[in-house]
Amino acid sequence: NAGVTQTPKFRVLKTGQSMTLLCAQDMNHEYMYWYRQDPGMGLRLIHYSVGEGTTAKGEVPDGYNVSRLKKQNFLLGLESAAPSQTSVYFCASSLFFGGDEQYFGPGTRLTVT
Amino acid sequence: AQTVTQSQPEMSVQEAETVTLSCTYDTSESNYYLFWYKQPPSRQMILVIRQEAYKQQNATENRFSVNFQKAAKSFSLKISDSQLGDTAMYFCAFKGIQGAQKLVFGQGTRLTINP
């Protein structure tokens, strides 16, 4: 049982390049989330999914796209990376609603030069 | 929209001391959940403790306890007998029960436990 895994752990992009971050969970969770963490700002929600085939915008969605084709995977895409997207990205999942804990992946550190 | 505020960017205490981290939040909902997450240098987010708003009793988990004041919208974390391994960033988070029940995080408090 690996929990929540993220690929890759580190990445450096040049402005304008594209990439996809993969999040996978093996806990059969319905809800999945993508956050970004910037210094002094805590974690902010980018996009989330309440089930396979569904996605919705969070607090800071601009410049990102997501897809949830399989229940266990949640992909975050950057079509044209910008320096403002330099951040640490966290994926999380939870079983359903209410007080259920969100389980976090180890994070991906992305630098855009 | 809900907001969460942690007014202490950094705190530092000696090992074995007790420390309290502050958190306030703003919401119009009457039922919700509150969490404290710990983020050590490894970057992994770890749940420390959770509180359900409809429960008046404060949650406790071993050396960790909360002081939940619903009317004041305050949710502080007390760490007793602090240990070196408690050194980390601590985030307070709010989760409503409406919609997709997203977590809203505070800015974090960097806690250092000194030997």
Interface residues (C-beta under 8 A of the other chain):
Chain A: Y31 Y33 Y35 G40 M41 G42 L43 R44 L45 Y48 V50 A56 G58 V88 F90 A92 F97 G98 G99 E101 Q102 F104 P106 G107
Chain B: V4 P9 Y33 F35 S42 R43 Q44 M45 L47 R50 E52 F91 K95 I97 A100 Q101 K102 L103 V104 F105 G106 Q107 G108
